[in-house]
C-alpha cells in the first residue's frame, strides 16, 4: 500500500469509472486497476464492487476511501509545510464557498491571487453550508469561506468580517415610508426568503418577527432573484450589506437599514435604539483542526482584507497574521 494507490482508489470513487479515473491520474487503465487489485489482495477485502454499474465501493471500501482522503490530505499538508518553511509559496488550493457570499468575494479573490501569488492554483466549489462542512471533514476541501458559527469541534473558524443586513422594500409596502426598520418589527407575512438549506435564510429568521408564513409560496435560490421578485410583486426581502453595490441607482432607493433596539424590560421603560443589537453575520475562513498550511491561509486572508471594506473587517485580522 502506498500514497499512489490511495490516490487511485480516491479517483475511482470520484469518477466511478476505471478509464476516467486512470485519465485523471495520468496512468493507463490496466495500471490503475492492477494497483487497486493488489491493495485489495494485500488487505484481503474488496474495496470496490466491480459488478455494479457504475462501479461503486463496498461498505468497508467506503470507510477505507474516507481514510485515504484524510491520509492524502495530510501528506499534501506535509509537503506544503516544508515549502512554507523554505519560504516557497504555491500549490493547489481547493476552496469551498456558499452562494450568498461568493458574488461579493470570488471575482476579486481570483484577481488578487493571480496578481500577487500566481503560483497558487485556486479551485473553487460553490455549494451550501452542509455540503461544504461534509467535504471539509472528509478532507475533500482545504478551506472554506462560510457564515459562522458552525459549532463543529473538528473545524477551526477564523473570523474575516462582519456584515450588516439591509431590508430591500417595495415602494408599495408600508415599510418603504420608514427611514430605517427595527429587526423585531419585520413581519414574516410580507417577507420573501431563500430556499431551505441556505444559511442566510436561517439567519434572517433569527431576527424577523415570525407570526405567520412567509410571503406567498415561493422561496428563491438567489438574492438577485429575491430582489426582482420584490420589484414585481411587492413585500420585502433581506439582503447582505455587500449586495447593495449590485443594485441599480433606482433600486438603492428601496434599501432600508435594519437596526436593533433594546427591549423595554432591559431599557427600563420604552424600548430604545441599540446599535450593538443590529443584526449582522460573521463570515469566516474555516479549516480542519489539523490544517498546517499557515502561509497559504494568510495569503487567502490577506486577499480578503484587500477586497472587503476596512470597517467591516475583524479587528484581529487588521492587526495580526494568522497563527495555527
C-alpha positions as CSV (number, residue, x, y, z in Angstrom):
1,X,0.0,0.0,0.0
2,X,1.3,3.5,-0.9
3,X,0.1,7.0,-1.5
4,X,-0.1,6.4,-5.2
5,X,-2.6,3.6,-4.7
6,X,-4.6,5.7,-2.3
7,X,-4.8,8.3,-5.0
8,X,-6.1,5.7,-7.4
9,X,-8.9,4.5,-5.1
10,X,-10.0,8.1,-4.4
11,X,-10.0,8.8,-8.1
12,X,-12.1,5.7,-8.8
13,X,-14.6,6.7,-6.1
14,X,-14.8,10.2,-7.6
15,X,-15.4,9.0,-11.2
16,X,-16.9,5.6,-10.7
17,X,-15.2,4.6,-14.0
18,X,-11.8,3.0,-14.4
19,X,-11.0,4.7,-17.7
20,X,-11.9,8.2,-16.4
21,X,-10.1,7.6,-13.1
22,X,-7.0,6.5,-14.9
23,X,-7.0,9.5,-17.2
24,X,-7.4,11.8,-14.1
25,X,-4.4,10.1,-12.5
26,X,-2.3,10.2,-15.7
27,X,-1.8,6.4,-15.9
28,X,-3.2,3.6,-18.0
29,X,-6.4,1.9,-17.1
30,X,-4.6,-1.5,-16.6
31,X,-2.0,0.1,-14.3
32,X,-4.7,1.7,-12.1
33,X,-6.8,-1.5,-12.0
34,X,-3.9,-3.7,-11.1
35,X,-2.7,-1.4,-8.3
36,X,-6.2,-1.4,-6.7
37,X,-6.5,-5.2,-7.0
38,X,-3.1,-5.6,-5.4
39,X,-4.2,-3.4,-2.5
40,X,-7.4,-5.4,-2.1
41,X,-5.3,-8.6,-2.1
42,X,-2.9,-7.2,0.5
43,X,-5.8,-6.2,2.8
44,X,-7.9,-9.3,1.9
45,X,-11.0,-7.3,1.3
46,X,-12.9,-5.8,-1.7
47,X,-12.8,-2.1,-1.8
48,X,-15.0,-1.8,-5.0
49,X,-17.9,-3.8,-6.3
50,X,-16.9,-4.3,-10.0
51,X,-20.1,-5.9,-10.8
52,X,-22.1,-2.7,-10.1
53,X,-22.7,-0.3,-13.0
54,X,-21.2,2.2,-12.5
55,X,-18.6,0.7,-10.2
56,X,-19.2,1.5,-6.5
57,X,-17.3,1.0,-3.2
58,X,-18.3,-1.8,-0.8
59,X,-19.4,-0.8,2.7
60,X,-15.9,-1.4,4.0
61,X,-14.5,0.3,0.9
62,X,-16.3,3.5,1.7
63,X,-14.6,3.6,5.1
64,X,-11.2,2.9,3.6
65,X,-11.7,5.6,0.9
66,X,-12.6,8.1,3.6
67,X,-9.4,7.4,5.5
68,X,-7.5,7.5,2.2
69,X,-8.8,11.0,1.6
70,X,-7.6,12.2,5.0
71,X,-4.2,10.5,4.6
72,X,-3.7,12.2,1.2
73,X,-4.8,15.5,2.7
74,X,-2.2,15.2,5.5
75,X,0.5,14.1,3.1
76,X,-0.1,17.1,1.0
77,X,0.0,19.3,4.1
78,X,3.4,18.0,5.0
79,X,4.7,18.9,1.5
80,X,3.2,22.4,1.8
81,X,4.5,22.8,5.3
82,X,8.1,22.1,4.1
83,X,7.6,24.6,1.2
84,X,6.4,27.2,3.7
85,X,9.5,26.6,5.9
86,X,11.6,27.2,2.8
87,X,9.8,30.4,2.0
88,X,8.2,28.9,-1.1
89,X,4.6,29.6,-1.9
90,X,2.2,28.0,-4.4
91,X,0.4,24.7,-4.8
92,X,-3.2,23.8,-5.2
93,X,-5.9,25.3,-3.1
94,X,-9.4,23.7,-3.0
95,X,-11.8,26.3,-1.5
96,X,-15.5,26.0,-0.7
97,X,-17.8,29.0,-0.6
98,X,-21.5,29.5,-0.1
99,X,-23.7,31.1,-2.8
100,X,-24.7,34.1,-0.6
101,X,-21.0,35.1,-0.1
102,X,-19.5,34.1,-3.4
103,X,-20.6,37.0,-5.6
104,X,-19.0,39.6,-3.3
105,X,-15.6,37.8,-2.9
106,X,-14.8,35.4,-5.7
107,X,-14.3,37.8,-8.7
108,X,-11.8,39.9,-6.8
109,X,-10.2,36.9,-5.0
110,X,-9.3,35.3,-8.3
111,X,-7.8,38.6,-9.4
112,X,-5.8,39.2,-6.2
113,X,-4.3,35.7,-6.1
114,X,-3.4,35.8,-9.8
115,X,-1.8,39.2,-9.3
116,X,0.1,38.6,-6.1
117,X,0.5,34.9,-5.9
118,X,0.4,33.4,-9.4
119,X,1.9,30.1,-8.2
120,X,-1.3,29.4,-6.1
121,X,-3.8,27.4,-8.2
122,X,-7.2,28.2,-6.9
123,X,-10.1,25.7,-7.4
124,X,-13.5,26.8,-6.0
125,X,-16.6,24.8,-5.3
126,X,-19.8,26.8,-4.6
127,X,-22.3,24.9,-2.6
128,X,-24.5,25.1,0.6
129,X,-23.0,25.1,4.1
130,X,-23.9,21.5,4.9
131,X,-22.2,20.1,1.8
132,X,-19.1,22.2,2.4
133,X,-18.8,21.1,6.0
134,X,-19.0,17.5,5.0
135,X,-16.3,17.9,2.4
136,X,-14.1,19.8,4.9
137,X,-14.5,17.0,7.4
138,X,-13.7,14.4,4.7
139,X,-10.6,16.4,3.6
140,X,-12.1,17.0,0.1
141,X,-11.6,20.7,0.6
142,X,-8.7,22.6,2.0
143,X,-10.6,25.6,3.4
144,X,-13.9,27.4,3.1
145,X,-15.5,30.8,3.4
146,X,-18.7,30.4,5.4
147,X,-21.1,32.2,7.7
148,X,-20.3,31.2,11.2
149,X,-20.5,30.0,13.9
150,X,-20.8,26.4,12.8
151,X,-20.2,24.7,16.2
152,X,-18.3,21.8,14.8
153,X,-15.4,20.9,17.1
154,X,-13.3,19.3,14.3
155,X,-13.2,22.6,12.4
156,X,-11.5,25.9,13.2
157,X,-13.2,29.2,12.4
158,X,-11.1,32.4,11.7
159,X,-13.4,35.4,11.5
160,X,-12.8,37.6,8.5
161,X,-15.5,40.3,8.5
162,X,-18.9,41.2,9.9
163,X,-21.7,42.2,7.5
164,X,-24.9,44.0,8.4
165,X,-28.3,43.1,6.8
166,X,-30.4,45.5,4.9
167,X,-34.1,45.4,4.0
168,X,-35.0,45.7,0.3
169,X,-38.6,47.1,0.3
170,X,-41.1,47.5,-2.4
171,X,-42.4,51.2,-2.7
172,X,-45.9,49.6,-2.3
173,X,-45.0,48.2,1.1
174,X,-45.7,50.1,4.4
175,X,-42.1,49.7,5.4
176,X,-40.9,51.8,2.5
177,X,-42.0,55.0,4.2
178,X,-39.7,54.4,7.1
179,X,-36.1,55.6,7.1
180,X,-35.0,52.5,8.9
181,X,-36.7,49.4,10.2
182,X,-36.4,47.7,13.6
183,X,-35.4,44.0,13.4
184,X,-38.1,43.0,15.9
185,X,-40.8,44.5,13.7
186,X,-40.1,42.8,10.4
187,X,-43.3,40.9,9.5
188,X,-42.8,37.5,8.0
189,X,-46.1,37.5,6.1
190,X,-44.6,40.0,3.6
191,X,-41.1,38.5,3.5
192,X,-39.6,36.8,0.5
193,X,-36.8,34.3,1.5
194,X,-34.2,32.0,0.2
195,X,-34.8,28.3,-0.2
196,X,-34.4,25.9,2.7
197,X,-30.8,25.0,3.2
198,X,-29.3,28.5,2.7
199,X,-27.7,29.7,5.9
200,X,-28.8,33.3,5.1
201,X,-32.4,32.1,5.4
202,X,-31.9,30.8,9.0
203,X,-30.1,34.0,9.9
204,X,-32.9,36.1,8.7
205,X,-35.5,34.1,10.6
206,X,-33.5,34.6,13.8
207,X,-34.4,38.3,13.9
208,X,-37.6,38.6,11.8
209,X,-40.9,38.7,13.7
210,X,-42.4,35.3,12.7
211,X,-46.2,35.4,13.3
212,X,-47.2,33.7,10.1
213,X,-45.9,32.0,7.0
214,X,-43.6,33.8,4.5
215,X,-44.9,35.8,1.5
216,X,-46.8,33.6,-0.9
217,X,-45.3,30.1,-1.5
218,X,-42.1,31.0,-3.4
219,X,-38.7,30.7,-1.9
220,X,-35.9,31.9,-4.2
221,X,-32.5,30.4,-4.9
222,X,-30.5,33.6,-5.2
223,X,-30.5,37.1,-3.7
224,X,-30.8,38.6,-7.2
225,X,-34.0,36.7,-7.8
226,X,-35.4,37.9,-4.4
227,X,-34.8,41.5,-5.4
228,X,-36.5,41.0,-8.7
229,X,-39.5,39.3,-7.1
230,X,-39.9,42.2,-4.7
231,X,-39.8,44.6,-7.6
232,X,-42.5,42.7,-9.4
233,X,-44.7,41.6,-6.5
234,X,-44.3,43.9,-3.5
235,X,-43.3,42.9,0.0
236,X,-39.7,43.0,1.1
237,X,-36.6,40.8,1.4
238,X,-33.4,40.9,3.5
239,X,-30.1,41.3,1.7
240,X,-26.4,41.3,2.9
241,X,-24.8,44.7,3.1
242,X,-22.3,43.9,0.3
243,X,-25.2,43.3,-2.1
244,X,-26.3,46.9,-2.2
245,X,-23.5,47.8,-4.6
246,X,-25.0,45.3,-7.1
247,X,-28.3,47.3,-7.2
248,X,-29.2,50.0,-9.7
249,X,-29.5,53.6,-8.5
250,X,-33.3,53.3,-8.5
251,X,-33.2,50.1,-6.6
252,X,-30.9,51.5,-4.0
253,X,-33.7,53.9,-3.0
254,X,-35.6,50.8,-1.9
255,X,-32.9,49.8,0.7
256,X,-33.6,50.5,4.4
257,X,-31.1,49.8,7.1
258,X,-32.2,47.3,9.7
259,X,-31.4,48.4,13.2
260,X,-31.9,46.8,16.6
261,X,-33.3,48.1,19.8
262,X,-33.0,47.3,23.4
263,X,-36.2,45.5,24.8
264,X,-38.4,47.7,27.1
265,X,-37.7,45.4,30.0
266,X,-34.0,46.0,29.7
267,X,-34.2,49.7,28.8
268,X,-36.3,50.4,31.9
269,X,-39.4,51.6,30.1
270,X,-39.9,52.0,26.4
271,X,-37.6,50.2,24.0
272,X,-34.6,52.2,22.8
273,X,-32.4,52.0,19.7
274,X,-29.4,49.7,20.3
275,X,-26.5,50.0,17.8
276,X,-25.0,46.8,19.4
277,X,-28.2,44.9,18.6
278,X,-28.0,45.5,14.8
279,X,-28.2,42.0,13.2
280,X,-25.0,41.0,11.4
281,X,-23.5,37.9,10.0
282,X,-20.0,36.7,10.8
283,X,-18.0,35.5,7.8
284,X,-15.0,33.2,8.5
285,X,-12.3,31.2,6.9
286,X,-13.0,27.6,8.1
287,X,-10.3,24.8,8.1
288,X,-9.9,21.4,9.6
289,X,-8.2,21.5,13.1
290,X,-5.2,19.6,11.6
291,X,-4.6,22.1,8.9
292,X,-0.9,23.2,8.7
293,X,-0.6,25.4,5.6
294,X,-0.3,28.6,7.6
295,X,1.3,30.5,4.8
296,X,-1.5,29.7,2.3
297,X,-4.1,30.6,5.0
298,X,-2.6,34.0,5.4
299,X,-2.4,34.5,1.6
300,X,-6.1,34.0,1.3
301,X,-6.9,36.1,4.4
302,X,-4.8,39.0,3.1
303,X,-6.5,38.8,-0.3
304,X,-9.9,39.1,1.5
305,X,-8.6,42.1,3.5
306,X,-7.9,43.8,0.2
307,X,-11.4,43.1,-1.0
308,X,-13.7,43.8,1.9
309,X,-14.2,47.4,3.2
310,X,-11.9,48.1,6.1
311,X,-14.7,49.0,8.7
312,X,-16.2,45.5,8.2
313,X,-13.0,43.5,8.9
314,X,-12.5,41.6,12.1
315,X,-10.3,43.8,14.4
316,X,-7.8,41.0,14.9
317,X,-7.4,40.4,11.2
318,X,-6.5,44.0,10.7
319,X,-3.6,43.8,13.1
320,X,-2.2,40.3,13.2
321,X,-1.2,37.4,10.9
322,X,-3.0,34.1,11.5
323,X,-1.1,31.6,13.6
324,X,-2.2,27.9,13.8
